[in-house]
Amino acid sequence: MKTILIVDDMKSELDMMANYLTKAGYNIIMANNGEEAIALAIAKKPDLVVTDWMMPKMGGLDICRKLRRNPQTQAIPVVTCTSKDRDVDRMWAKKQGIKAYVTKPCTQEELVMAVQGAME
């Protein structure tokens, strides 16, 4: 069973995404900030990270860049789940290494499809 690290500063968003992905058969690890996410990614080696884009101190793109720079985590795919929905945001995310982009609010199907696609 694949393990996914979910990162969001809003507990309700964390719980919703965890529920969606648990129902889809994934093990879930949760973090509510970027620093915790990096530490968990190094310690637990999840198969994928789903992160919010805009969070205090360290946002999703910062998380992605830090994971890419670390040899222990550089191969972990990253999906962003964000309220930012402009083409320029999508382009910038892709340039930073984001594998899939989901816009909030998302459905279970949208999130699961993005996760599956990013792990292929």
Beta strands, then each sheet from edge to edge (+ up, - down):
strand 1: 3-7
strand 2: 27-31
strand 3: 48-51
strand 4: 78-82
strand 5: 100-103
sheet 1: 2+ 1+ 3+ 4+ 5+
end
